[in-house]
Structures are given as structure tokens and as C-alpha cells.
Amino acid sequence: MNFGEWARAEVTRHGKTVTWLAREIGASSSLVIKWRTRGSNPKSDNFLLVCKVLSELSGVRLCEILERGAAAMGIEIEI
């Protein structure tokens, strides 16, 4: 699972769409879709914004969401 697929799965689980996520972070839907379909990773500012939005949406601590998001990109971190 890549970052875009992980983010899509997270928002879908909470009844939202990638279009909603894109609006929340101030990006285009096509950018968020590109992360999923092309397997590209977001720039650091978008990564942090997505994690912040997902933390607020899910009620999970931001540090845990950061770890999960990084893991979706193949980066292991411990916060």
C-alpha cells in the first residue's frame, strides 16, 4: 500500500472522499489521486497537512498518524 492508498483508505473509513481531503489541505483532487495511482509521495508540507487532517478526523494522536503515514511510504520512524 502506498501513501495515497493509505490516505484514501483512512478518509473512506470515516465517510469522506479524497476530494474532501484535497479541499482540507488546500490541494487539487488530481494531486491526491496522483499519490495513489502513480505511487508518488507528497512533499513534506502536504504530508504534514494530510496527517494533521487525518488525526483530527480519526481522533488518533498526531504522532501515531505520522508514524503510519511514514510507514505507508516505506519509512520507519518512532516518535
C-alpha positions as CSV (number, residue, x, y, z in Angstrom):
1,M,0.0,0.0,0.0
2,N,1.4,3.4,-1.0
3,F,0.8,6.7,0.8
4,G,-2.1,7.7,-1.5
5,E,-3.9,4.4,-1.0
6,W,-3.3,4.6,2.8
7,A,-4.7,8.2,2.9
8,R,-7.7,7.2,0.7
9,A,-8.5,4.2,3.0
10,E,-8.3,6.4,6.1
11,V,-10.7,9.0,4.8
12,T,-13.1,6.4,3.3
13,R,-13.2,4.7,6.7
14,H,-14.6,7.9,8.2
15,G,-17.1,8.5,5.4
16,K,-15.0,11.1,3.5
17,T,-13.6,11.2,0.0
18,V,-10.2,12.1,-1.5
19,T,-11.9,15.2,-2.9
20,W,-12.8,16.2,0.7
21,L,-9.2,15.6,1.8
22,A,-7.8,17.7,-1.1
23,R,-10.0,20.6,-0.1
24,E,-9.0,20.2,3.6
25,I,-5.3,20.5,2.7
26,G,-5.8,23.2,0.0
27,A,-4.7,20.9,-2.9
28,S,-6.3,19.7,-6.1
29,S,-8.0,16.3,-6.2
30,S,-5.7,15.3,-9.0
31,L,-2.7,15.7,-6.8
32,V,-4.1,13.4,-4.1
33,I,-5.2,10.9,-6.8
34,K,-1.7,11.0,-8.2
35,W,-0.2,9.9,-4.9
36,R,-2.5,6.9,-5.1
37,T,-2.4,5.9,-8.8
38,R,1.2,6.8,-9.5
39,G,2.6,5.8,-6.1
40,S,4.3,9.2,-5.7
41,N,4.9,10.6,-2.3
42,P,3.7,14.0,-1.1
43,K,6.0,16.9,-0.4
44,S,6.7,17.4,3.3
45,D,4.2,20.2,3.8
46,N,1.4,18.1,2.2
47,F,2.4,15.1,4.2
48,L,2.1,17.0,7.4
49,L,-1.2,18.6,6.4
50,V,-2.7,15.2,5.5
51,C,-1.5,13.7,8.8
52,K,-3.0,16.6,10.7
53,V,-6.3,16.3,9.0
54,L,-6.4,12.5,9.5
55,S,-5.5,12.9,13.2
56,E,-8.4,15.3,13.7
57,L,-10.8,13.2,11.7
58,S,-9.9,9.9,13.5
59,G,-9.2,11.2,17.0
60,V,-5.8,9.5,16.9
61,R,-2.8,11.3,18.2
62,L,-0.8,13.1,15.5
63,C,2.4,11.3,16.3
64,E,0.7,7.9,15.7
65,I,-0.7,9.2,12.3
66,L,2.7,10.5,11.4
67,E,4.2,7.0,12.0
68,R,1.5,5.3,10.0
69,G,1.9,7.8,7.1
70,A,5.6,7.4,7.0
71,A,5.3,3.6,7.1
72,A,3.0,3.9,4.0
73,M,5.9,5.5,2.3
74,G,8.3,2.8,3.5
75,I,9.9,5.0,6.2
76,E,10.1,3.6,9.7
77,I,10.1,6.2,12.4
78,E,9.4,6.2,16.1
79,I,8.0,9.2,17.7
